[in-house]
C-alpha cells in the first residue's frame, strides 16, 4: 500500500475515533493546531491555483476536513462538559481573541458566525449551483468546437482527446462542488448548535456538578464556549473562503492519496507562508509555542525540499530541451510529416474564409460535422476527417475538393449572393448571373439578398453558399466513399459487430476470408450506393458462400441478393409503378459467353463494335426514362448484372443496374424499352 494512502486512511480513522474516545487536552491541542494548518494550506492552494481543475480533488477534500473538524468539536465539547479543561488552544482563543472580555468575545464570535452563514457560505453555494448548470449546458457547444478544430486540422486527435477529457472533468468537478458546498453550510450550522450546547451544558455542569456560583460558571464556560467555537469556526471559515475562490476561478485516474498530497504540497511558497504563519502564532501569542514553532519549521523544511526538487527538474528540462534543439539542428530535415496525405480536403480562397470562421458567424464547420453523421446513417460507413484549409493561390470565391491529395471537383460561389434554381415549373423568370449548380451541374442563377424572397414566392429553389458547398462536398464524398474505405476502417466495423456476434466473426475472419477480401466486397457495395449499415447480414452471407468461392465480385452479388429489401426500398417506391429498361436475352448470352476467368478475376472480351452497339442502344433507352423524369434503371438476370455494370460504368456514372433477384416480388415494374443490338 502506498504511504499516501496510509496517511489519508489514518486521517479518516482519527476523525472517527474522536467521536468515540475522549482524548487528553494536550492531544486535542495538537490536532486543533494541525486542523488550522491544513485549513491554511487549502486556502492558499486555492488562491494560487491557475484553474479549478488544478484542485480537482477539492470535493473529497472538503468532506474529509469537515468530518475531522466536527470530530474535534465533539472532542472539545466532551472535555468542556466533563472537566472544564479542553486544552490550552481552546482556552487561549476564548481569552486572547476576546481580549478577556466576555461581551467582546461574544460579539466577535457572533460576527464570525454571521459572516460564515450570510456571506461566504451563501455565496459559495449559489455560485456552485450556477457554475454547475452553465458548465453542463455549455458541454455540447464545447464538444462541437473541438470537432470543428479537429476537422480543420487545427488540433491533432490526441489534443482533441485531451480537450474532451478536460470538458468531462469540468462537468464532473462542478457537479460535485454543487453538492459539496452543502457540507460547509451544514458544518457551520452544526458548529453553532454545538456552541449553544457547550454554553448551556457548561453552565449546568459548573453550577450543579462543580458547585460554582453563576458568575464564576458564566465567566468560565462562556470563555471556553467562545474559544471552542472560534477554533472550529476559523478553519471552517478558511475552507468556506477556499470554496468560494475555487468555484469563481474533476476526476483523476489516480489514487486519491496521490491526488490529495501531490496537489496540496506542490507549491513551495504556500508551505513557506503556512510555516511562517505558524511560527508567528507560536512566538507572539500565548498559544503553545513548541507546537506551533515545530509545525512552522516542518512546513518551511518541506517547502524548501519541494523547491529544490522543482529547481532540479527545471534545470534537467532546460538541458534536455537544449539537447533536443541541438539534435534537431544536427540531423537532416525530417520530411516524413510532408508525406502524409489527408483522405478528404476542402481548400477555399480567402473570400470564403468567413463561411468557415465561427467568430464571423460561419457555420461551414458544423455542416462538415453533419455531413459525416449523415453519411454514417445513410451508408453505414465512417467518413474520414475532412480537412478545411484556405489557399491563397485559389480565386477568392473558388473552392477545390481533394480526395487523397488529388483535386476531383471544384466550384465557385458568390459570397453575398444566393443560388436560385428552376425546379421546372416556374413560369416567370428572375434576373441574375447565370451559373451552374456544382453538385449536379444544373442551370442556376446568382441572385442578391433583396431578390431572395421574390424568387422563393415564384417557386425557385433558393440555396445559400454554405449549403452549396456542403451539398457538393457530400456528393463528392459519397461517390468516392469506396476508395476511402481502408482495411483499418473495415477492422473497426468488424470489431463493433463482434461484441454482439462473436461466433459469426470468429467463423468468418480469418478462417474463410481476410480483411482485404471483406474490404473489396464492402467497396463494391459502396461504389453503387448500397448501404453497409446492416453489416451482420453482409457477414452472415459471406460466411455462407465463402466456402464455395472467394471471388469478391461473386460474393458481392450474393450479398446484394440478401440485401434485396434495402435495395428495393432505395430504388423502387411501393406506392407507384417503376419504369425500367430491360436487357435483351441475346445480349445477356453474348456477355456471358465473352467472360474470361483468371486468377485475378473475370473480365469481358466483347468486340469493340459490339460494345459500341450496346452503349448506343442503352443511351437511347435511357433517354426515354429521362424524358419522363425517371431514374435510369436497367434490370438484368442475376448472373449478368455485375458484368453489365462493369461494361457500362465508364460511360454512365449514374446508371442503376439491378438484377431480378434483388427486387421484392410485390414491386410493380413497367418496361419502357429493351437494350438490344
C-alpha positions in Angstrom: 0.0 0.0 0.0 1.3 3.5 -0.9 2.3 5.7 2.0 -0.1 8.5 0.9 -3.0 6.1 1.1 -1.9 5.2 4.6 -1.8 8.9 5.6 -5.3 9.5 4.3 -6.5 6.3 6.0 -5.1 7.4 9.3 -6.6 10.9 8.9 -10.1 9.5 8.3 -9.7 6.9 11.1 -8.6 9.6 13.6 -11.8 11.6 12.7 -13.9 8.6 13.5 -12.1 7.8 16.8 -12.6 11.3 18.0 -16.3 10.7 18.2 -15.8 7.6 20.3 -12.9 8.2 22.7 -12.1 11.1 25.0 -8.6 12.4 24.2 -6.4 14.3 26.7 -6.2 18.1 26.4 -2.6 18.2 25.1 -3.5 15.8 22.2 -6.5 18.0 21.3 -4.2 21.0 21.2 -2.0 19.1 18.7 -4.9 18.1 16.4 -6.5 21.6 16.6 -3.2 23.2 15.5 -3.0 20.6 12.7 -6.5 21.5 11.6 -5.7 25.2 11.5 -2.5 24.4 9.4 -4.4 22.2 6.9 -7.1 24.9 6.5 -4.4 27.5 5.6 -2.8 25.1 3.1 -6.2 24.6 1.4 -6.9 28.3 1.4 -3.5 29.3 -0.1 -3.5 26.5 -2.6 -7.0 27.6 -3.8 -5.7 31.1 -4.0 -2.6 30.3 -6.2 -4.3 27.6 -8.3 -4.4 28.6 -12.0 -7.7 26.9 -12.7 -10.3 24.9 -10.8 -9.1 21.6 -12.2 -5.7 22.1 -10.5 -7.5 21.1 -7.3 -10.0 18.6 -8.8 -10.0 16.6 -5.5 -11.5 19.5 -3.6 -15.0 18.0 -3.1 -13.4 14.9 -1.5 -11.0 17.1 0.5 -13.9 19.2 1.7 -15.7 16.1 3.1 -12.6 14.8 4.9 -11.8 18.2 6.5 -15.4 18.7 7.5 -15.7 15.4 9.3 -12.3 16.0 11.0 -13.3 19.4 12.2 -16.7 18.2 13.6 -14.9 15.4 15.4 -12.6 17.9 17.1 -15.6 20.0 18.0 -17.2 16.9 19.6 -14.0 16.1 21.5 -13.7 19.6 22.9 -17.3 19.5 24.0 -16.6 16.3 26.0 -13.7 18.0 27.7 -15.6 21.2 28.4 -18.6 19.4 29.9 -16.6 16.7 31.8 -13.9 18.8 33.4 -13.9 22.3 32.1 -10.4 21.8 30.6 -10.5 21.4 26.7 -6.8 22.3 26.4 -4.7 25.4 26.1 -5.6 26.3 22.4 -9.4 26.5 23.2 -8.8 28.4 26.4 -6.4 30.8 24.7 -8.8 31.5 21.8 -11.5 32.2 24.4 -9.4 34.6 26.4 -6.9 36.1 23.9 -9.2 36.6 20.9 -12.0 38.1 23.1 -9.5 40.3 25.0 -10.5 38.6 28.3 -13.9 40.4 27.8 -16.9 38.2 27.7 -19.0 40.7 25.8 -16.3 41.4 23.2 -15.6 37.7 22.7 -19.3 37.0 22.3 -19.7 39.8 19.7 -16.7 38.7 17.7 -17.9 35.2 17.7 -21.4 36.3 16.6 -20.0 38.4 13.7 -17.8 35.4 12.6 -20.9 33.2 12.5 -22.9 35.8 10.6 -20.1 36.2 8.0 -19.9 32.4 7.7 -23.6 31.9 7.2 -24.8 35.0 5.3 -21.8 35.9 3.1 -19.3 33.1 2.3 -21.5 30.0 2.6 -24.5 31.5 0.8 -22.4 33.0 -2.0 -20.3 29.9 -2.5 -23.4 27.7 -2.6 -25.1 29.9 -5.2 -22.0 30.2 -7.3 -21.6 26.4 -7.3 -25.2 25.9 -8.4 -24.9 28.4 -11.3 -21.5 27.2 -12.4 -22.6 23.6 -12.4 -25.7 24.4 -14.5 -23.8 26.5 -17.0 -21.0 24.1 -17.3 -23.4 21.3 -18.2 -25.3 23.5 -20.6 -22.0 24.5 -22.4 -20.8 20.9 -22.9 -22.4 20.3 -26.4 -21.1 23.6 -27.7 -17.6 22.9 -26.5 -17.7 19.4 -28.0 -18.8 20.8 -31.4 -15.9 23.4 -31.2 -13.4 20.6 -30.7 -14.9 18.6 -33.6 -14.6 21.7 -35.8 -11.0 22.3 -34.8 -10.2 18.7 -35.5 -11.9 18.8 -38.9 -9.9 21.9 -39.9 -6.6 20.3 -38.8 -6.0 22.9 -36.1 -5.5 20.2 -33.5 -4.5 16.6 -33.6 -6.5 13.6 -32.5 -4.5 13.4 -29.2 -5.2 17.1 -28.5 -8.9 16.6 -29.2 -9.0 13.6 -26.9 -7.4 15.7 -24.1 -9.8 18.6 -24.6 -12.8 16.2 -24.4 -11.4 14.7 -21.2 -11.0 18.2 -19.7 -14.6 19.1 -20.6 -15.8 15.9 -18.9 -13.6 16.6 -15.9 -15.0 20.1 -15.6 -18.6 18.9 -15.6 -17.8 16.3 -13.0 -15.9 18.7 -10.8 -18.5 21.5 -10.8 -21.4 19.0 -10.4 -19.6 17.6 -7.3 -18.9 21.1 -6.0 -22.6 21.9 -6.2 -23.3 19.2 -3.6 -20.1 19.6 -1.6 -20.9 23.2 -0.6 -23.8 21.7 1.4 -21.1 20.2 3.6 -19.7 23.6 4.5 -23.1 25.0 5.2 -24.1 22.1 7.4 -20.8 22.2 9.2 -21.3 25.9 10.2 -24.8 25.1 11.4 -23.5 22.1 13.4 -20.8 24.3 15.0 -23.4 26.9 16.1 -25.5 24.2 17.7 -22.5 22.7 19.5 -21.6 26.1 20.8 -25.1 26.5 22.3 -24.8 23.1 23.8 -21.4 24.0 25.3 -22.8 27.1 26.9 -26.0 25.7 28.3 -24.4 22.4 29.3 -21.3 24.0 30.7 -23.3 26.4 32.9 -25.4 23.5 34.2 -22.4 21.3 34.8 -20.5 24.1 36.6 -23.3 25.1 38.9 -24.8 21.7 39.6 -21.8 19.3 39.5 -18.8 21.6 40.4 -20.5 23.9 42.9 -19.7 27.1 41.1 -21.7 30.2 41.5 -23.5 31.7 38.5 -20.9 34.4 37.9 -17.9 32.0 38.0 -19.7 29.5 35.8 -20.6 32.2 33.3 -17.1 33.5 33.2 -15.5 30.1 32.8 -17.8 28.4 30.3 -18.5 31.5 28.2 -14.8 31.8 27.6 -14.4 28.1 26.9 -17.5 28.2 24.6 -16.2 31.1 22.7 -12.7 29.6 22.4 -14.2 26.2 21.2 -16.4 28.0 18.7 -13.6 30.1 17.3 -11.1 27.2 16.9 -13.7 25.3 14.9 -15.2 28.3 13.0 -11.8 29.7 12.0 -10.8 26.6 9.9 -14.4 26.4 8.7 -14.2 30.0 7.6 -11.0 29.4 5.7 -12.4 26.3 4.0 -15.5 28.3 3.0 -13.4 31.0 1.6 -11.3 28.5 -0.3 -14.5 27.0 -1.7 -15.6 30.4 -2.9 -12.2 31.1 -4.5 -12.2 27.8 -6.3 -15.7 27.9 -7.8 -15.2 31.5 -9.0 -11.9 31.0 -10.9 -12.7 16.9 -11.8 -11.8 13.2 -11.6 -8.2 12.0 -12.0 -7.2 8.4 -13.0 -5.0 8.0 -9.8 -5.3 7.0 -6.2 -7.0 9.7 -4.1 -4.0 9.7 -1.7 -1.6 10.6 -4.6 -4.0 13.3 -5.9 -4.5 15.0 -2.5 -0.9 15.0 -1.4 0.5 16.0 -4.8 -2.0 18.8 -5.3 -1.8 20.2 -1.7 2.0 20.1 -1.2 3.3 21.0 -4.7 3.7 24.8 -4.4 6.7 25.7 -2.2 5.6 29.3 -1.4 2.3 28.0 0.0 4.3 26.0 2.5 6.6 28.9 3.3 3.6 31.1 4.1 2.0 28.5 6.3 5.2 27.8 8.1 5.8 31.5 8.7 2.3 32.0 10.0 2.5 29.0 12.4 5.8 30.3 13.8 4.4 33.8 14.3 1.4 32.4 16.1 3.8 30.4 18.4 6.0 33.4 19.1 3.8 36.4 19.6 0.7 34.8 21.2 0.2 32.7 24.3 -0.5 29.6 22.1 1.6 26.6 22.8 4.9 27.8 21.3 6.6 24.5 20.9 3.8 23.0 18.9 3.4 26.0 16.5 7.1 26.6 16.1 7.5 22.9 15.3 4.8 23.0 12.7 6.2 26.1 11.2 9.7 24.6 10.9 8.3 21.4 9.3 6.3 23.3 6.7 9.2 25.5 5.8 11.5 22.5 5.5 9.1 20.6 3.3 8.6 23.7 1.2 12.4 24.1 0.7 12.7 20.4 -0.2 10.0 20.7 -2.8 11.5 23.9 -4.2 14.9 22.1 -4.6 13.2 19.3 -6.4 11.5 21.7 -8.8 14.7 23.6 -9.5 16.5 20.4 -10.3 13.6 19.3 -12.7 13.7 22.7 -14.4 17.5 22.5 -14.9 17.1 19.0 -16.3 14.2 20.0 -18.6 16.2 23.0 -19.9 19.2 20.9 -20.6 17.0 18.3 -22.3 15.4 21.0 -24.4 18.8 22.4 -25.5 20.0 18.9 -26.3 16.8 18.2 -28.4 17.2 21.5 -30.2 20.8 20.7 -31.0 19.9 17.3 -32.2 17.3 18.8 -34.5 19.9 21.1 -35.9 22.4 18.3 -36.5 20.1 15.8 -38.2 18.8 16.1 -41.8 15.4 17.6 -42.4 12.6 15.4 -41.3 10.2 15.2 -44.2 8.1 12.3 -43.0 5.3 14.7 -42.0 5.2 16.1 -45.5 4.4 12.6 -46.9 1.1 12.3 -45.1 -2.0 12.7 -47.4 -5.3 13.7 -46.0 -8.2 11.4 -47.3 -10.5 14.4 -47.9 -9.6 18.1 -48.1 -11.7 21.2 -48.8 -9.5 24.1 -49.9 -11.0 27.5 -50.5 -10.0 31.0 -51.4 -9.8 33.9 -48.9 -13.2 35.1 -49.9 -14.9 32.0 -48.5 -13.0 32.2 -45.1 -15.9 34.0 -43.4 -18.1 30.9 -44.1 -15.7 28.7 -42.1 -14.8 31.3 -39.4 -17.1 30.7 -36.4 -16.2 34.2 -35.0 -17.6 35.7 -38.1 -20.8 33.7 -37.9 -19.8 31.0 -40.4 -21.3 27.5 -39.9 -19.4 25.6 -42.5 -17.5 23.6 -39.9 -20.8 22.5 -38.3 -22.1 21.4 -41.7 -19.0 19.3 -42.2 -19.6 17.5 -38.9 -23.2 16.9 -40.0 -22.0 15.5 -43.4 -20.1 12.8 -41.6 -23.1 12.0 -39.4 -25.5 11.9 -42.4 -23.3 9.6 -44.5 -22.7 7.3 -41.5 -26.5 7.0 -41.1 -27.2 6.5 -44.8 -24.4 4.2 -45.9 -23.1 2.8 -42.6 -19.6 3.9 -43.2 -17.4 6.2 -41.1 -16.1 9.1 -43.2 -12.5 10.1 -42.5 -11.8 13.5 -41.1 -12.4 16.3 -43.6 -9.7 18.9 -43.5 -10.6 22.5 -44.2 -7.8 24.8 -45.4 -7.6 28.2 -47.0 -5.4 28.5 -50.1 -4.4 32.0 -51.3 -3.4 30.5 -54.7 -7.1 29.9 -55.5 -9.5 32.6 -56.7 -11.2 34.4 -53.8 -14.5 32.7 -54.3 -13.2 29.3 -55.5 -13.0 26.1 -53.6 -11.5 22.7 -54.5 -12.3 19.3 -53.1 -9.4 16.8 -53.0 -9.5 13.1 -52.4 -6.2 11.7 -51.2 -4.4 14.9 -52.2 -5.8 14.9 -55.8 -8.4 17.5 -56.9 -11.6 15.7 -58.0 -14.1 18.6 -58.2 -14.3 22.3 -57.7 -16.8 25.2 -57.7 -17.1 28.9 -57.3 -19.6 30.9 -55.3 -20.5 34.5 -54.7 -20.2 35.1 -51.0 -23.0 37.7 -50.7 -25.4 36.1 -53.2 -27.9 33.2 -53.3 -28.2 30.5 -55.9 -31.7 30.1 -57.4 -32.7 27.0 -59.4 -35.7 26.5 -61.5 -37.4 23.2 -60.5 -39.1 23.1 -63.9 -42.5 24.7 -63.3 -41.5 28.3 -62.8 -43.2 30.4 -65.5 -41.8 33.9 -64.8 -38.0 34.1 -64.8 -36.0 36.3 -62.5 -32.9 38.2 -63.5 -29.5 37.2 -62.2 -26.0 36.0 -63.0 -26.2 32.7 -65.0 -24.2 29.8 -63.5 -24.4 26.0 -62.9 -25.1 24.2 -59.6 -21.7 22.4 -58.9 -23.1 19.1 -57.5 -25.4 18.1 -60.3 -24.5 20.7 -63.0 -28.0 22.1 -63.1 -28.5 25.5 -64.7 -29.0 28.2 -62.0 -28.6 31.9 -61.4 -27.0 34.0 -58.7 -29.4 36.5 -57.0 -29.0 39.1 -54.3 -30.4 39.1 -50.8 -33.1 41.5 -51.9 -34.3 39.1 -54.6 -34.5 36.1 -52.4 -38.0 36.5 -51.1 -39.4 37.2 -54.5 -37.6 34.2 -56.1 -39.0 31.9 -53.4 -42.5 33.2 -53.9 -42.2 32.5 -57.6 -41.2 28.8 -57.0 -37.4 28.9 -57.3 -35.3 26.8 -55.1 -33.0 29.2 -53.3 -29.8 28.0 -51.6 -27.2 29.9 -49.6 -23.4 29.5 -50.2 -22.6 27.2 -47.2 -25.4 24.8 -48.3 -24.0 24.8 -51.9 -20.5 23.8 -50.6 -21.9 21.3 -48.1 -24.1 19.6 -50.8 -21.2 19.5 -53.3 -18.9 18.0 -50.6 -21.5 15.4 -49.6 -21.9 14.2 -53.2 -18.2 14.0 -53.8 -17.6 12.1 -50.6 -20.5 9.8 -51.3 -19.2 9.0 -54.8 -15.7 8.3 -53.6 -16.5 6.5 -50.4 -15.5 3.1 -51.7 -11.9 4.2 -52.3 -11.8 6.0 -48.9 -12.5 2.8 -47.0 -9.3 1.3 -45.7 -8.6 -2.1 -44.1 -8.4 -0.3 -40.8 -11.9 1.0 -41.2 -13.1 -2.5 -42.0 -11.4 -3.9 -38.9 -13.1 -1.2 -36.8 -16.5 -2.1 -38.2 -16.0 -5.8 -37.6 -14.9 -5.1 -34.0 -18.1 -3.2 -33.4 -20.1 -6.2 -34.7 -18.0 -8.7 -32.8 -19.3 -7.5 -29.4 -22.7 -9.0 -30.1 -21.8 -11.5 -32.8 -18.6 -13.1 -31.7 -19.5 -16.5 -33.2 -20.1 -15.1 -36.6 -16.9 -13.0 -36.7 -14.7 -15.9 -35.4 -16.1 -18.2 -38.1 -15.5 -15.8 -40.9 -12.3 -14.0 -40.1 -9.7 -15.1 -40.8 -10.7 -18.7 -41.4 -12.8 -18.1 -44.6 -12.0 -14.5 -45.7 -9.3 -12.0 -44.9 -9.9 -8.3 -44.0 -8.8 -7.4 -47.5 -11.4 -9.6 -49.2 -14.2 -8.3 -47.0 -12.9 -4.8 -47.8 -13.4 -5.5 -51.5 -17.0 -6.6 -51.0 -17.8 -3.6 -49.0 -16.2 -1.3 -51.5 -18.2 -2.9 -54.3 -21.4 -2.2 -52.4 -20.5 1.4 -51.6 -19.4 2.1 -55.2 -23.0 1.5 -56.2 -24.5 3.4 -53.3 -25.6 0.4 -51.3 -25.6 0.9 -47.5 -23.4 -1.4 -45.5 -25.1 -0.5 -42.2 -26.6 -3.9 -41.9 -23.1 -5.4 -41.5 -24.4 -8.5 -39.7 -26.4 -9.6 -42.8 -23.4 -8.9 -45.0 -21.1 -11.0 -42.9 -23.7 -13.8 -42.5 -23.9 -14.0 -46.3 -20.2 -14.0 -46.7 -19.9 -16.8 -44.1 -22.5 -18.8 -46.1 -20.9 -18.6 -49.5 -17.2 -18.1 -48.8 -16.6 -21.9 -48.5 -17.5 -22.3 -52.2 -15.9 -19.2 -53.7 -13.5 -16.4 -52.8 -14.3 -14.3 -55.8 -15.2 -10.9 -54.2 -17.3 -9.9 -57.2 -19.4 -13.1 -57.0 -19.7 -12.7 -53.2 -20.9 -9.1 -53.7 -23.7 -10.4 -55.9 -24.8 -12.9 -53.1 -24.7 -10.1 -50.6 -26.8 -7.8 -52.8 -29.4 -10.5 -53.1 -29.7 -10.9 -49.4 -30.0 -7.1 -49.1 -32.9 -7.1 -51.6 -35.2 -5.3 -49.1 -32.8 -2.4 -48.7 -32.2 -2.2 -52.5 -35.9 -2.4 -53.2 -36.7 0.4 -50.7 -33.9 2.5 -52.2 -34.9 2.3 -55.9 -38.5 1.1 -56.1 -41.1 3.0 -54.1 -44.0 0.7 -53.1 -46.7 3.3 -53.9 -46.0 3.6 -57.6 -45.1 1.6 -60.7 -41.4 2.0 -61.6 -40.4 2.5 -65.2 -37.2 0.5 -66.1 -35.2 -0.8 -69.1 -34.6 -4.5 -69.6 -31.7 -6.3 -71.3 -32.2 -8.4 -74.5 -31.6 -12.1 -73.6 -29.4 -12.4 -76.7 -27.1 -9.7 -75.3 -27.1 -11.4 -71.9 -26.0 -14.6 -73.6 -23.2 -12.8 -75.6 -22.0 -11.1 -72.5 -21.8 -14.4 -70.6 -20.0 -16.1 -73.4 -17.4 -13.4 -73.5 -16.5 -13.7 -69.8 -13.0 -14.9 -69.2 -11.9 -16.2 -65.8 -8.4 -15.6 -64.5 -6.7 -15.8 -61.1 -7.1 -12.0 -60.8 -10.8 -12.2 -61.5 -13.2 -12.1 -64.5 -13.2 -9.7 -67.5 -15.1 -9.3 -70.8 -13.7 -9.9 -74.2 -16.5 -8.4 -76.3 -15.6 -6.9 -79.7 -15.4 -3.1 -79.7 -18.1 -2.8 -82.3 -20.4 -4.9 -80.2 -19.7 -2.8 -77.1 -20.4 0.4 -79.1 -23.8 -1.1 -80.2 -24.7 -1.9 -76.7 -23.8 1.5 -75.4 -25.7 3.3 -78.2 -28.8 1.2 -77.6 -28.5 1.9 -73.8 -28.2 5.6 -74.5 -31.4 5.6 -76.5 -33.3 3.7 -73.8 -32.0 5.9 -71.0 -33.2 9.0 -72.9 -36.7 7.6 -72.8 -36.5 7.4 -69.0 -35.1 10.9 -68.7 -37.9 12.3 -70.9 -40.5 11.0 -68.5 -38.4 12.2 -65.4 -37.4 8.7 -64.2 -34.1 7.4 -62.8 -32.1 5.3 -65.3 -32.6 1.7 -64.0 -31.7 -1.4 -66.0 -33.0 -4.8 -65.0 -30.9 -7.9 -65.8 -30.6 -11.5 -64.8 -28.5 -12.2 -61.7 -25.6 -13.8 -63.4 -25.2 -10.9 -65.9 -25.7 -7.9 -63.6 -22.1 -7.4 -62.4 -20.6 -7.8 -65.9 -23.1 -5.4 -67.5 -22.4 -2.9 -64.7 -18.6 -3.1 -65.4 -19.3 -2.7 -69.1 -21.3 0.5 -68.7 -19.6 2.1 -65.7 -17.1 4.1 -67.7 -19.9 5.6 -69.9 -22.8 6.1 -67.5 -21.8 7.0 -63.9 -25.3 7.3 -62.6 -26.8 4.1 -64.2 -28.5 1.8 -61.8 -28.2 -1.9 -62.7 -30.3 -4.3 -60.6 -31.0 -8.0 -61.0 -34.3 -9.7 -60.7 -33.2 -11.4 -57.5 -32.6 -8.1 -55.8 -36.2 -6.9 -56.2 -39.1 -7.8 -53.8 -41.9 -9.8 -55.5 -44.5 -7.1 -54.7 -42.8 -4.4 -56.7 -44.6 -3.3 -59.9 -42.3 -2.7 -62.8 -43.0 -1.3 -66.3 -40.5 -1.8 -69.1 -40.3 1.2 -71.4 -37.6 -0.3 -73.6 -35.0 -3.0 -74.1 -31.3 -2.8 -74.7 -30.6 -4.7 -77.9 -28.2 -4.6 -80.9 
